[in-house]
Amino acid sequence: MSDWIDDILEDELCSMWQIGFIEQLMQTSAITREYDNINFDNLTYNEAEKIIQNLRENDWPRDPKDQYQEMFKRGVFE
């Protein structure tokens, strides 16, 4: 079952903030190579959301304090 908003956004092109957010996450994400040849002209809103979610799940912060907190959350020190 899909929401009415999903039906509206299904064919809509991705927004500028999504493009900027994807480009920002590609600098720190571990899976950047999967999206090297992305075509932003044909990218839909929902496809961009899936890419953002995937990049965020594999994002690795640059700050050592944030890296430590991320490692602690993942149970590295147990």
N, CA, C and O atoms as a Tripos MOL2 file, in Angstrom:
@<TRIPOS>MOLECULE
protein
  312   311    78     0     0
PROTEIN
NO_CHARGES

@<TRIPOS>ATOM
      1 N           0.8480   -1.1810    0.0000 N.3       1 MET1
      2 CA          0.0000    0.0000    0.0000 C.3       1 MET1
      3 C           0.8900    1.2390    0.0000 C.2       1 MET1
      4 O           1.7860    1.3680    0.8350 O.2       1 MET1
      5 N           0.6450    2.1290   -0.9180 N.am      2 SER2
      6 CA          1.4590    3.3320   -0.9950 C.3       2 SER2
      7 C           0.6360    4.5520   -0.5920 C.2       2 SER2
      8 O          -0.5880    4.5810   -0.7180 O.2       2 SER2
      9 N           1.3430    5.5340   -0.1140 N.am      3 ASP3
     10 CA          0.6930    6.7830    0.2710 C.3       3 ASP3
     11 C           0.4560    7.6290   -0.9580 C.2       3 ASP3
     12 O           1.0550    7.3960   -2.0080 O.2       3 ASP3
     13 N          -0.4050    8.5930   -0.8320 N.am      4 TRP4
     14 CA         -0.7050    9.4990   -1.9440 C.3       4 TRP4
     15 C           0.5240   10.3110   -2.3450 C.2       4 TRP4
     16 O           0.6960   10.6420   -3.5180 O.2       4 TRP4
     17 N           1.3760   10.6290   -1.3750 N.am      5 ILE5
     18 CA          2.5670   11.4220   -1.6850 C.3       5 ILE5
     19 C           3.5540   10.6110   -2.5280 C.2       5 ILE5
     20 O           4.2630   11.1690   -3.3660 O.2       5 ILE5
     21 N           3.5970    9.2950   -2.3060 N.am      6 ASP6
     22 CA          4.4680    8.4430   -3.1140 C.3       6 ASP6
     23 C           4.0220    8.4430   -4.5720 C.2       6 ASP6
     24 O           4.8560    8.4300   -5.4770 O.2       6 ASP6
     25 N           2.7220    8.4580   -4.8000 N.am      7 ASP7
     26 CA          2.2070    8.4940   -6.1630 C.3       7 ASP7
     27 C           2.5650    9.7960   -6.8550 C.2       7 ASP7
     28 O           2.8520    9.8020   -8.0520 O.2       7 ASP7
     29 N           2.5530   10.9030   -6.1140 N.am      8 ILE8
     30 CA          2.8780   12.2040   -6.6900 C.3       8 ILE8
     31 C           4.3620   12.2950   -7.0100 C.2       8 ILE8
     32 O           4.7400   12.7920   -8.0700 O.2       8 ILE8
     33 N           5.2110   11.8150   -6.0940 N.am      9 LEU9
     34 CA          6.6510   11.9620   -6.2410 C.3       9 LEU9
     35 C           7.3020   10.8630   -7.0870 C.2       9 LEU9
     36 O           8.5050   10.9120   -7.3460 O.2       9 LEU9
     37 N           6.5280    9.8910   -7.5090 N.am     10 GLU10
     38 CA          7.0950    8.7440   -8.2170 C.3      10 GLU10
     39 C           7.8680    9.1500   -9.4750 C.2      10 GLU10
     40 O           8.9680    8.6520   -9.7120 O.2      10 GLU10
     41 N           7.3110   10.0300  -10.2640 N.am     11 ASP11
     42 CA          7.9610   10.4060  -11.5200 C.3      11 ASP11
     43 C           8.6290   11.7700  -11.4630 C.2      11 ASP11
     44 O           9.1790   12.2260  -12.4650 O.2      11 ASP11
     45 N           8.5940   12.4210  -10.3250 N.am     12 GLU12
     46 CA          9.1910   13.7470  -10.2140 C.3      12 GLU12
     47 C          10.7130   13.6300  -10.1620 C.2      12 GLU12
     48 O          11.2580   12.7290   -9.5240 O.2      12 GLU12
     49 N          11.3870   14.5520  -10.8420 N.am     13 LEU13
     50 CA         12.8460   14.5520  -10.8270 C.3      13 LEU13
     51 C          13.3710   14.9520   -9.4620 C.2      13 LEU13
     52 O          12.6770   15.6180   -8.6940 O.2      13 LEU13
     53 N          14.5850   14.5520   -9.1620 N.am     14 CYS14
     54 CA         15.1700   14.8580   -7.8620 C.3      14 CYS14
     55 C          15.3840   16.3670   -7.7280 C.2      14 CYS14
     56 O          15.5430   17.0800   -8.7190 O.2      14 CYS14
     57 N          15.3830   16.8220   -6.5010 N.am     15 SER15
     58 CA         15.5300   18.2500   -6.2360 C.3      15 SER15
     59 C          17.0020   18.6210   -6.0990 C.2      15 SER15
     60 O          17.8740   17.7600   -5.9870 O.2      15 SER15
     61 N          17.2480   19.9110   -6.1130 N.am     16 MET16
     62 CA         18.6270   20.4050   -6.0170 C.3      16 MET16
     63 C          19.2570   20.0630   -4.6690 C.2      16 MET16
     64 O          20.4480   19.7580   -4.6010 O.2      16 MET16
     65 N          18.4630   20.1100   -3.5960 N.am     17 TRP17
     66 CA         19.0450   19.7820   -2.2860 C.3      17 TRP17
     67 C          19.4300   18.3090   -2.2280 C.2      17 TRP17
     68 O          20.4000   17.9590   -1.5560 O.2      17 TRP17
     69 N          18.6860   17.4300   -2.9220 N.am     18 GLN18
     70 CA         19.0560   16.0180   -2.9480 C.3      18 GLN18
     71 C          20.3740   15.8240   -3.6970 C.2      18 GLN18
     72 O          21.2220   15.0370   -3.2790 O.2      18 GLN18
     73 N          20.5390   16.5360   -4.7900 N.am     19 ILE19
     74 CA         21.7840   16.4510   -5.5560 C.3      19 ILE19
     75 C          22.9590   16.9120   -4.7040 C.2      19 ILE19
     76 O          24.0050   16.2630   -4.6780 O.2      19 ILE19
     77 N          22.7870   18.0340   -4.0070 N.am     20 GLY20
     78 CA         23.8480   18.5390   -3.1380 C.3      20 GLY20
     79 C          24.1610   17.5940   -2.0000 C.2      20 GLY20
     80 O          25.3230   17.3980   -1.6460 O.2      20 GLY20
     81 N          23.1120   17.0000   -1.4200 N.am     21 PHE21
     82 CA         23.3110   16.0740   -0.3020 C.3      21 PHE21
     83 C          24.0140   14.8020   -0.7660 C.2      21 PHE21
     84 O          24.8730   14.2770   -0.0580 O.2      21 PHE21
     85 N          23.6590   14.3060   -1.9460 N.am     22 ILE22
     86 CA         24.3280   13.1230   -2.4970 C.3      22 ILE22
     87 C          25.8010   13.4190   -2.7380 C.2      22 ILE22
     88 O          26.6660   12.6100   -2.4030 O.2      22 ILE22
     89 N          26.0810   14.5780   -3.3180 N.am     23 GLU23
     90 CA         27.4780   14.9360   -3.5820 C.3      23 GLU23
     91 C          28.2720   15.0920   -2.2930 C.2      23 GLU23
     92 O          29.4460   14.7260   -2.2420 O.2      23 GLU23
     93 N          27.6500   15.6270   -1.2620 N.am     24 GLN24
     94 CA         28.3230   15.7760    0.0290 C.3      24 GLN24
     95 C          28.6020   14.4060    0.6470 C.2      24 GLN24
     96 O          29.7010   14.1670    1.1460 O.2      24 GLN24
     97 N          27.6240   13.5140    0.6190 N.am     25 LEU25
     98 CA         27.8040   12.1870    1.2030 C.3      25 LEU25
     99 C          28.8080   11.3450    0.4170 C.2      25 LEU25
    100 O          29.4520   10.4630    0.9850 O.2      25 LEU25
    101 N          28.9430   11.6020   -0.8540 N.am     26 MET26
    102 CA         29.8980   10.8310   -1.6600 C.3      26 MET26
    103 C          31.3380   11.1120   -1.2530 C.2      26 MET26
    104 O          32.2290   10.3350   -1.5960 O.2      26 MET26
    105 N          31.5880   12.1870   -0.5410 N.am     27 GLN27
    106 CA         32.9440   12.4850   -0.0850 C.3      27 GLN27
    107 C          33.3470   11.6490    1.1150 C.2      27 GLN27
    108 O          34.5350   11.4010    1.3170 O.2      27 GLN27
    109 N          32.3740   11.2050    1.9250 N.am     28 THR28
    110 CA         32.7130   10.4810    3.1490 C.3      28 THR28
    111 C          32.1570    9.0610    3.2020 C.2      28 THR28
    112 O          32.4570    8.3270    4.1440 O.2      28 THR28
    113 N          31.3700    8.6600    2.2350 N.am     29 SER29
    114 CA         30.7580    7.3360    2.2680 C.3      29 SER29
    115 C          31.7240    6.2700    1.7750 C.2      29 SER29
    116 O          32.5940    6.5340    0.9460 O.2      29 SER29
    117 N          31.5580    5.0680    2.2970 N.am     30 ALA30
    118 CA         32.4270    3.9580    1.9240 C.3      30 ALA30
    119 C          32.0330    3.3370    0.5870 C.2      30 ALA30
    120 O          32.8270    2.6000    0.0020 O.2      30 ALA30
    121 N          30.8410    3.6120    0.0960 N.am     31 ILE31
    122 CA         30.3760    2.9820   -1.1420 C.3      31 ILE31
    123 C          30.2480    3.9890   -2.2800 C.2      31 ILE31
    124 O          29.3770    3.8470   -3.1380 O.2      31 ILE31
    125 N          31.0860    4.9770   -2.2930 N.am     32 THR32
    126 CA         31.0380    6.0280   -3.3050 C.3      32 THR32
    127 C          31.1850    5.4740   -4.7180 C.2      32 THR32
    128 O          30.5600    5.9930   -5.6430 O.2      32 THR32
    129 N          31.9800    4.4520   -4.9030 N.am     33 ARG33
    130 CA         32.2470    3.9090   -6.2370 C.3      33 ARG33
    131 C          30.9730    3.4140   -6.9340 C.2      33 ARG33
    132 O          30.8990    3.4110   -8.1620 O.2      33 ARG33
    133 N          29.9760    2.9990   -6.1530 N.am     34 GLU34
    134 CA         28.7320    2.5230   -6.7510 C.3      34 GLU34
    135 C          27.9870    3.6320   -7.4740 C.2      34 GLU34
    136 O          27.2040    3.3660   -8.3850 O.2      34 GLU34
    137 N          28.2260    4.8640   -7.0730 N.am     35 TYR35
    138 CA         27.4770    5.9880   -7.6270 C.3      35 TYR35
    139 C          28.3720    6.9930   -8.3550 C.2      35 TYR35
    140 O          27.9970    8.1580   -8.4890 O.2      35 TYR35
    141 N          29.5280    6.5740   -8.8200 N.am     36 ASP36
    142 CA         30.4370    7.4780   -9.5300 C.3      36 ASP36
    143 C          29.8390    8.0280  -10.8250 C.2      36 ASP36
    144 O          30.0410    9.1970  -11.1540 O.2      36 ASP36
    145 N          29.1180    7.2080  -11.5450 N.am     37 ASN37
    146 CA         28.5900    7.6090  -12.8490 C.3      37 ASN37
    147 C          27.0950    7.9070  -12.7950 C.2      37 ASN37
    148 O          26.3520    7.5320  -13.7020 O.2      37 ASN37
    149 N          26.6690    8.5590  -11.7670 N.am     38 ILE38
    150 CA         25.2520    8.8770  -11.5930 C.3      38 ILE38
    151 C          24.8460    9.9850  -12.5640 C.2      38 ILE38
    152 O          25.5880   10.9470  -12.7610 O.2      38 ILE38
    153 N          23.6740    9.8460  -13.1640 N.am     39 ASN39
    154 CA         23.1520   10.8700  -14.0630 C.3      39 ASN39
    155 C          22.0350   11.6150  -13.3330 C.2      39 ASN39
    156 O          20.9200   11.1050  -13.2190 O.2      39 ASN39
    157 N          22.3240   12.8000  -12.8460 N.am     40 PHE40
    158 CA         21.3510   13.5570  -12.0690 C.3      40 PHE40
    159 C          20.1960   14.0850  -12.9200 C.2      40 PHE40
    160 O          19.1500   14.4460  -12.3820 O.2      40 PHE40
    161 N          20.3720   14.1330  -14.2330 N.am     41 ASP41
    162 CA         19.3100   14.6410  -15.1090 C.3      41 ASP41
    163 C          18.1040   13.7120  -15.1550 C.2      41 ASP41
    164 O          16.9680   14.1720  -15.2760 O.2      41 ASP41
    165 N          18.3440   12.4110  -15.0590 N.am     42 ASN42
    166 CA         17.2560   11.4290  -15.1640 C.3      42 ASN42
    167 C          16.8920   10.7890  -13.8270 C.2      42 ASN42
    168 O          16.0760    9.8680  -13.7900 O.2      42 ASN42
    169 N          17.4690   11.2510  -12.7540 N.am     43 LEU43
    170 CA         17.2500   10.6630  -11.4340 C.3      43 LEU43
    171 C          15.9110   11.1350  -10.8610 C.2      43 LEU43
    172 O          15.6480   12.3370  -10.8100 O.2      43 LEU43
    173 N          15.0710   10.1990  -10.4340 N.am     44 THR44
    174 CA         13.7850   10.5670   -9.8470 C.3      44 THR44
    175 C          13.9360   10.8310   -8.3570 C.2      44 THR44
    176 O          14.9620   10.5170   -7.7540 O.2      44 THR44
    177 N          12.9030   11.4090   -7.7810 N.am     45 TYR45
    178 CA         12.9030   11.7550   -6.3630 C.3      45 TYR45
    179 C          13.0980   10.5060   -5.4970 C.2      45 TYR45
    180 O          13.9100   10.5080   -4.5720 O.2      45 TYR45
    181 N          12.3570    9.4530   -5.8010 N.am     46 ASN46
    182 CA         12.4360    8.2270   -4.9970 C.3      46 ASN46
    183 C          13.7870    7.5280   -5.1560 C.2      46 ASN46
    184 O          14.3230    6.9950   -4.1840 O.2      46 ASN46
    185 N          14.3350    7.5250   -6.3510 N.am     47 GLU47
    186 CA         15.6670    6.9370   -6.5590 C.3      47 GLU47
    187 C          16.7160    7.7080   -5.7690 C.2      47 GLU47
    188 O          17.6160    7.1130   -5.1760 O.2      47 GLU47
    189 N          16.6010    9.0350   -5.7620 N.am     48 ALA48
    190 CA         17.5490    9.8580   -5.0030 C.3      48 ALA48
    191 C          17.4360    9.5700   -3.5140 C.2      48 ALA48
    192 O          18.4500    9.5270   -2.8180 O.2      48 ALA48
    193 N          16.2230    9.3720   -3.0150 N.am     49 GLU49
    194 CA         16.0420    9.0550   -1.5960 C.3      49 GLU49
    195 C          16.6990    7.7200   -1.2420 C.2      49 GLU49
    196 O          17.3040    7.5900   -0.1770 O.2      49 GLU49
    197 N          16.5840    6.7360   -2.1230 N.am     50 LYS50
    198 CA         17.2250    5.4350   -1.8700 C.3      50 LYS50
    199 C          18.7470    5.5680   -1.8650 C.2      50 LYS50
    200 O          19.4250    4.9520   -1.0420 O.2      50 LYS50
    201 N          19.2760    6.3640   -2.7760 N.am     51 ILE51
    202 CA         20.7230    6.5820   -2.8270 C.3      51 ILE51
    203 C          21.1920    7.2930   -1.5690 C.2      51 ILE51
    204 O          22.2140    6.9200   -0.9920 O.2      51 ILE51
    205 N          20.4570    8.3130   -1.1360 N.am     52 ILE52
    206 CA         20.8070    9.0480    0.0890 C.3      52 ILE52
    207 C          20.7940    8.1140    1.2830 C.2      52 ILE52
    208 O          21.7060    8.1500    2.1100 O.2      52 ILE52
    209 N          19.7690    7.2760    1.3830 N.am     53 GLN53
    210 CA         19.6850    6.3340    2.5100 C.3      53 GLN53
    211 C          20.8740    5.3670    2.4940 C.2      53 GLN53
    212 O          21.4610    5.0910    3.5400 O.2      53 GLN53
    213 N          21.2260    4.8610    1.3270 N.am     54 ASN54
    214 CA         22.3410    3.9270    1.2040 C.3      54 ASN54
    215 C          23.6650    4.6050    1.5570 C.2      54 ASN54
    216 O          24.4970    4.0220    2.2510 O.2      54 ASN54
    217 N          23.8580    5.8300    1.0820 N.am     55 LEU55
    218 CA         25.0870    6.5590    1.3950 C.3      55 LEU55
    219 C          25.1740    6.8950    2.8830 C.2      55 LEU55
    220 O          26.2580    6.8380    3.4630 O.2      55 LEU55
    221 N          24.0520    7.2420    3.5040 N.am     56 ARG56
    222 CA         24.0560    7.5750    4.9410 C.3      56 ARG56
    223 C          24.3750    6.3540    5.7990 C.2      56 ARG56
    224 O          25.0610    6.4620    6.8150 O.2      56 ARG56
    225 N          23.8720    5.1910    5.3820 N.am     57 GLU57
    226 CA         24.1560    3.9680    6.1390 C.3      57 GLU57
    227 C          25.6400    3.6250    6.1000 C.2      57 GLU57
    228 O          26.1640    3.0310    7.0430 O.2      57 GLU57
    229 N          26.3080    3.9870    5.0390 N.am     58 ASN58
    230 CA         27.7250    3.6770    4.8770 C.3      58 ASN58
    231 C          28.6210    4.8900    5.0280 C.2      58 ASN58
    232 O          29.7740    4.8780    4.5970 O.2      58 ASN58
    233 N          28.0940    5.9280    5.6350 N.am     59 ASP59
    234 CA         28.8550    7.1590    5.8230 C.3      59 ASP59
    235 C          29.8460    6.9880    6.9680 C.2      59 ASP59
    236 O          29.5220    6.4020    8.0020 O.2      59 ASP59
    237 N          31.0340    7.4940    6.7770 N.am     60 TRP60
    238 CA         32.0640    7.4260    7.8100 C.3      60 TRP60
    239 C          32.5250    8.8470    8.1020 C.2      60 TRP60
    240 O          33.1000    9.4980    7.2280 O.2      60 TRP60
    241 N          32.2840    9.3420    9.3150 N.am     61 PRO61
    242 CA         32.6420   10.7300    9.6360 C.3      61 PRO61
    243 C          34.1470   10.9700    9.5910 C.2      61 PRO61
    244 O          34.9460   10.0510    9.7740 O.2      61 PRO61
    245 N          34.5120   12.2110    9.3460 N.am     62 ARG62
    246 CA         35.9300   12.5750    9.2680 C.3      62 ARG62
    247 C          36.5210   12.9050   10.6280 C.2      62 ARG62
    248 O          37.7120   12.6870   10.8520 O.2      62 ARG62
    249 N          35.7250   13.4170   11.5230 N.am     63 ASP63
    250 CA         36.2060   13.8100   12.8410 C.3      63 ASP63
    251 C          36.4880   12.5570   13.6850 C.2      63 ASP63
    252 O          35.6170   11.6940   13.7890 O.2      63 ASP63
    253 N          37.6810   12.4330   14.2930 N.am     64 PRO64
    254 CA         38.0100   11.2420   15.0900 C.3      64 PRO64
    255 C          37.0280   10.9950   16.2400 C.2      64 PRO64
    256 O          36.7440    9.8450   16.5760 O.2      64 PRO64
    257 N          36.5160   12.0570   16.8370 N.am     65 LYS65
    258 CA         35.5450   11.8870   17.9190 C.3      65 LYS65
    259 C          34.2760   11.2170   17.3850 C.2      65 LYS65
    260 O          33.7370   10.3070   18.0150 O.2      65 LYS65
    261 N          33.8080   11.6680   16.2320 N.am     66 ASP66
    262 CA         32.6220   11.0800   15.6290 C.3      66 ASP66
    263 C          32.8940    9.6500   15.1680 C.2      66 ASP66
    264 O          32.0100    8.7970   15.2420 O.2      66 ASP66
    265 N          34.1030    9.3840   14.6970 N.am     67 GLN67
    266 CA         34.4700    8.0240   14.3060 C.3      67 GLN67
    267 C          34.4380    7.0950   15.5130 C.2      67 GLN67
    268 O          33.9540    5.9670   15.4200 O.2      67 GLN67
    269 N          34.9540    7.5680   16.6480 N.am     68 TYR68
    270 CA         34.9400    6.7740   17.8770 C.3      68 TYR68
    271 C          33.5050    6.4680   18.2940 C.2      68 TYR68
    272 O          33.1900    5.3320   18.6470 O.2      68 TYR68
    273 N          32.6380    7.4720   18.2560 N.am     69 GLN69
    274 CA         31.2410    7.2660   18.6340 C.3      69 GLN69
    275 C          30.5540    6.2740   17.7050 C.2      69 GLN69
    276 O          29.7680    5.4410   18.1560 O.2      69 GLN69
    277 N          30.8430    6.3570   16.4160 N.am     70 GLU70
    278 CA         30.2630    5.4210   15.4510 C.3      70 GLU70
    279 C          30.7560    4.0050   15.7080 C.2      70 GLU70
    280 O          29.9710    3.0590   15.6410 O.2      70 GLU70
    281 N          32.0390    3.8460   16.0000 N.am     71 MET71
    282 CA         32.5920    2.5320   16.3030 C.3      71 MET71
    283 C          31.9860    1.9830   17.5950 C.2      71 MET71
    284 O          31.7250    0.7850   17.7000 O.2      71 MET71
    285 N          31.7650    2.8460   18.5630 N.am     72 PHE72
    286 CA         31.1640    2.4300   19.8250 C.3      72 PHE72
    287 C          29.7330    1.9520   19.5900 C.2      72 PHE72
    288 O          29.3110    0.9540   20.1740 O.2      72 PHE72
    289 N          28.9870    2.6540   18.7440 N.am     73 LYS73
    290 CA         27.6070    2.2520   18.4250 C.3      73 LYS73
    291 C          27.5700    0.8980   17.7330 C.2      73 LYS73
    292 O          26.6430    0.1170   17.9460 O.2      73 LYS73
    293 N          28.5690    0.6150   16.9090 N.am     74 ARG74
    294 CA         28.6040   -0.6410   16.1700 C.3      74 ARG74
    295 C          29.1760   -1.7920   16.9850 C.2      74 ARG74
    296 O          29.2480   -2.9180   16.4930 O.2      74 ARG74
    297 N          29.5850   -1.5270   18.2230 N.am     75 GLY75
    298 CA         30.0340   -2.5840   19.1150 C.3      75 GLY75
    299 C          31.4530   -3.0620   18.8970 C.2      75 GLY75
    300 O          31.7640   -4.2170   19.1850 O.2      75 GLY75
    301 N          32.3180   -2.2020   18.3950 N.am     76 VAL76
    302 CA         33.7040   -2.5840   18.1310 C.3      76 VAL76
    303 C          34.4670   -2.8520   19.4390 C.2      76 VAL76
    304 O          35.3560   -3.7040   19.4780 O.2      76 VAL76
    305 N          34.1220   -2.1340   20.4890 N.am     77 PHE77
    306 CA         34.8910   -2.2110   21.7380 C.3      77 PHE77
    307 C          34.3140   -3.1950   22.7450 C.2      77 PHE77
    308 O          34.7210   -3.1880   23.9070 O.2      77 PHE77
    309 N          33.3970   -4.0240   22.3370 N.am     78 GLU78
    310 CA         32.7990   -4.9730   23.2930 C.3      78 GLU78
    311 C          33.5230   -6.2850   23.2910 C.2      78 GLU78
    312 O          33.1540   -7.1950   24.0330 O.2      78 GLU78
@<TRIPOS>BOND
     1     1     2 1
     2     2     3 1
     3     3     4 2
     4     3     5 am
     5     5     6 1
     6     6     7 1
     7     7     8 2
     8     7     9 am
     9     9    10 1
    10    10    11 1
    11    11    12 2
    12    11    13 am
    13    13    14 1
    14    14    15 1
    15    15    16 2
    16    15    17 am
    17    17    18 1
    18    18    19 1
    19    19    20 2
    20    19    21 am
    21    21    22 1
    22    22    23 1
    23    23    24 2
    24    23    25 am
    25    25    26 1
    26    26    27 1
    27    27    28 2
    28    27    29 am
    29    29    30 1
    30    30    31 1
    31    31    32 2
    32    31    33 am
    33    33    34 1
    34    34    35 1
    35    35    36 2
    36    35    37 am
    37    37    38 1
    38    38    39 1
    39    39    40 2
    40    39    41 am
    41    41    42 1
    42    42    43 1
    43    43    44 2
    44    43    45 am
    45    45    46 1
    46    46    47 1
    47    47    48 2
    48    47    49 am
    49    49    50 1
    50    50    51 1
    51    51    52 2
    52    51    53 am
    53    53    54 1
    54    54    55 1
    55    55    56 2
    56    55    57 am
    57    57    58 1
    58    58    59 1
    59    59    60 2
    60    59    61 am
    61    61    62 1
    62    62    63 1
    63    63    64 2
    64    63    65 am
    65    65    66 1
    66    66    67 1
    67    67    68 2
    68    67    69 am
    69    69    70 1
    70    70    71 1
    71    71    72 2
    72    71    73 am
    73    73    74 1
    74    74    75 1
    75    75    76 2
    76    75    77 am
    77    77    78 1
    78    78    79 1
    79    79    80 2
    80    79    81 am
    81    81    82 1
    82    82    83 1
    83    83    84 2
    84    83    85 am
    85    85    86 1
    86    86    87 1
    87    87    88 2
    88    87    89 am
    89    89    90 1
    90    90    91 1
    91    91    92 2
    92    91    93 am
    93    93    94 1
    94    94    95 1
    95    95    96 2
    96    95    97 am
    97    97    98 1
    98    98    99 1
    99    99   100 2
   100    99   101 am
   101   101   102 1
   102   102   103 1
   103   103   104 2
   104   103   105 am
   105   105   106 1
   106   106   107 1
   107   107   108 2
   108   107   109 am
   109   109   110 1
   110   110   111 1
   111   111   112 2
   112   111   113 am
   113   113   114 1
   114   114   115 1
   115   115   116 2
   116   115   117 am
   117   117   118 1
   118   118   119 1
   119   119   120 2
   120   119   121 am
   121   121   122 1
   122   122   123 1
   123   123   124 2
   124   123   125 am
   125   125   126 1
   126   126   127 1
   127   127   128 2
   128   127   129 am
   129   129   130 1
   130   130   131 1
   131   131   132 2
   132   131   133 am
   133   133   134 1
   134   134   135 1
   135   135   136 2
   136   135   137 am
   137   137   138 1
   138   138   139 1
   139   139   140 2
   140   139   141 am
   141   141   142 1
   142   142   143 1
   143   143   144 2
   144   143   145 am
   145   145   146 1
   146   146   147 1
   147   147   148 2
   148   147   149 am
   149   149   150 1
   150   150   151 1
   151   151   152 2
   152   151   153 am
   153   153   154 1
   154   154   155 1
   155   155   156 2
   156   155   157 am
   157   157   158 1
   158   158   159 1
   159   159   160 2
   160   159   161 am
   161   161   162 1
   162   162   163 1
   163   163   164 2
   164   163   165 am
   165   165   166 1
   166   166   167 1
   167   167   168 2
   168   167   169 am
   169   169   170 1
   170   170   171 1
   171   171   172 2
   172   171   173 am
   173   173   174 1
   174   174   175 1
   175   175   176 2
   176   175   177 am
   177   177   178 1
   178   178   179 1
   179   179   180 2
   180   179   181 am
   181   181   182 1
   182   182   183 1
   183   183   184 2
   184   183   185 am
   185   185   186 1
   186   186   187 1
   187   187   188 2
   188   187   189 am
   189   189   190 1
   190   190   191 1
   191   191   192 2
   192   191   193 am
   193   193   194 1
   194   194   195 1
   195   195   196 2
   196   195   197 am
   197   197   198 1
   198   198   199 1
   199   199   200 2
   200   199   201 am
   201   201   202 1
   202   202   203 1
   203   203   204 2
   204   203   205 am
   205   205   206 1
   206   206   207 1
   207   207   208 2
   208   207   209 am
   209   209   210 1
   210   210   211 1
   211   211   212 2
   212   211   213 am
   213   213   214 1
   214   214   215 1
   215   215   216 2
   216   215   217 am
   217   217   218 1
   218   218   219 1
   219   219   220 2
   220   219   221 am
   221   221   222 1
   222   222   223 1
   223   223   224 2
   224   223   225 am
   225   225   226 1
   226   226   227 1
   227   227   228 2
   228   227   229 am
   229   229   230 1
   230   230   231 1
   231   231   232 2
   232   231   233 am
   233   233   234 1
   234   234   235 1
   235   235   236 2
   236   235   237 am
   237   237   238 1
   238   238   239 1
   239   239   240 2
   240   239   241 am
   241   241   242 1
   242   242   243 1
   243   243   244 2
   244   243   245 am
   245   245   246 1
   246   246   247 1
   247   247   248 2
   248   247   249 am
   249   249   250 1
   250   250   251 1
   251   251   252 2
   252   251   253 am
   253   253   254 1
   254   254   255 1
   255   255   256 2
   256   255   257 am
   257   257   258 1
   258   258   259 1
   259   259   260 2
   260   259   261 am
   261   261   262 1
   262   262   263 1
   263   263   264 2
   264   263   265 am
   265   265   266 1
   266   266   267 1
   267   267   268 2
   268   267   269 am
   269   269   270 1
   270   270   271 1
   271   271   272 2
   272   271   273 am
   273   273   274 1
   274   274   275 1
   275   275   276 2
   276   275   277 am
   277   277   278 1
   278   278   279 1
   279   279   280 2
   280   279   281 am
   281   281   282 1
   282   282   283 1
   283   283   284 2
   284   283   285 am
   285   285   286 1
   286   286   287 1
   287   287   288 2
   288   287   289 am
   289   289   290 1
   290   290   291 1
   291   291   292 2
   292   291   293 am
   293   293   294 1
   294   294   295 1
   295   295   296 2
   296   295   297 am
   297   297   298 1
   298   298   299 1
   299   299   300 2
   300   299   301 am
   301   301   302 1
   302   302   303 1
   303   303   304 2
   304   303   305 am
   305   305   306 1
   306   306   307 1
   307   307   308 2
   308   307   309 am
   309   309   310 1
   310   310   311 1
   311   311   312 2
@<TRIPOS>SUBSTRUCTURE
     1 MET1         2 RESIDUE 1 A MET
     2 SER2         6 RESIDUE 1 A SER
     3 ASP3        10 RESIDUE 1 A ASP
     4 TRP4        14 RESIDUE 1 A TRP
     5 ILE5        18 RESIDUE 1 A ILE
     6 ASP6        22 RESIDUE 1 A ASP
     7 ASP7        26 RESIDUE 1 A ASP
     8 ILE8        30 RESIDUE 1 A ILE
     9 LEU9        34 RESIDUE 1 A LEU
    10 GLU10       38 RESIDUE 1 A GLU
    11 ASP11       42 RESIDUE 1 A ASP
    12 GLU12       46 RESIDUE 1 A GLU
    13 LEU13       50 RESIDUE 1 A LEU
    14 CYS14       54 RESIDUE 1 A CYS
    15 SER15       58 RESIDUE 1 A SER
    16 MET16       62 RESIDUE 1 A MET
    17 TRP17       66 RESIDUE 1 A TRP
    18 GLN18       70 RESIDUE 1 A GLN
    19 ILE19       74 RESIDUE 1 A ILE
    20 GLY20       78 RESIDUE 1 A GLY
    21 PHE21       82 RESIDUE 1 A PHE
    22 ILE22       86 RESIDUE 1 A ILE
    23 GLU23       90 RESIDUE 1 A GLU
    24 GLN24       94 RESIDUE 1 A GLN
    25 LEU25       98 RESIDUE 1 A LEU
    26 MET26      102 RESIDUE 1 A MET
    27 GLN27      106 RESIDUE 1 A GLN
    28 THR28      110 RESIDUE 1 A THR
    29 SER29      114 RESIDUE 1 A SER
    30 ALA30      118 RESIDUE 1 A ALA
    31 ILE31      122 RESIDUE 1 A ILE
    32 THR32      126 RESIDUE 1 A THR
    33 ARG33      130 RESIDUE 1 A ARG
    34 GLU34      134 RESIDUE 1 A GLU
    35 TYR35      138 RESIDUE 1 A TYR
    36 ASP36      142 RESIDUE 1 A ASP
    37 ASN37      146 RESIDUE 1 A ASN
    38 ILE38      150 RESIDUE 1 A ILE
    39 ASN39      154 RESIDUE 1 A ASN
    40 PHE40      158 RESIDUE 1 A PHE
    41 ASP41      162 RESIDUE 1 A ASP
    42 ASN42      166 RESIDUE 1 A ASN
    43 LEU43      170 RESIDUE 1 A LEU
    44 THR44      174 RESIDUE 1 A THR
    45 TYR45      178 RESIDUE 1 A TYR
    46 ASN46      182 RESIDUE 1 A ASN
    47 GLU47      186 RESIDUE 1 A GLU
    48 ALA48      190 RESIDUE 1 A ALA
    49 GLU49      194 RESIDUE 1 A GLU
    50 LYS50      198 RESIDUE 1 A LYS
    51 ILE51      202 RESIDUE 1 A ILE
    52 ILE52      206 RESIDUE 1 A ILE
    53 GLN53      210 RESIDUE 1 A GLN
    54 ASN54      214 RESIDUE 1 A ASN
    55 LEU55      218 RESIDUE 1 A LEU
    56 ARG56      222 RESIDUE 1 A ARG
    57 GLU57      226 RESIDUE 1 A GLU
    58 ASN58      230 RESIDUE 1 A ASN
    59 ASP59      234 RESIDUE 1 A ASP
    60 TRP60      238 RESIDUE 1 A TRP
    61 PRO61      242 RESIDUE 1 A PRO
    62 ARG62      246 RESIDUE 1 A ARG
    63 ASP63      250 RESIDUE 1 A ASP
    64 PRO64      254 RESIDUE 1 A PRO
    65 LYS65      258 RESIDUE 1 A LYS
    66 ASP66      262 RESIDUE 1 A ASP
    67 GLN67      266 RESIDUE 1 A GLN
    68 TYR68      270 RESIDUE 1 A TYR
    69 GLN69      274 RESIDUE 1 A GLN
    70 GLU70      278 RESIDUE 1 A GLU
    71 MET71      282 RESIDUE 1 A MET
    72 PHE72      286 RESIDUE 1 A PHE
    73 LYS73      290 RESIDUE 1 A LYS
    74 ARG74      294 RESIDUE 1 A ARG
    75 GLY75      298 RESIDUE 1 A GLY
    76 VAL76      302 RESIDUE 1 A VAL
    77 PHE77      306 RESIDUE 1 A PHE
    78 GLU78      310 RESIDUE 1 A GLU
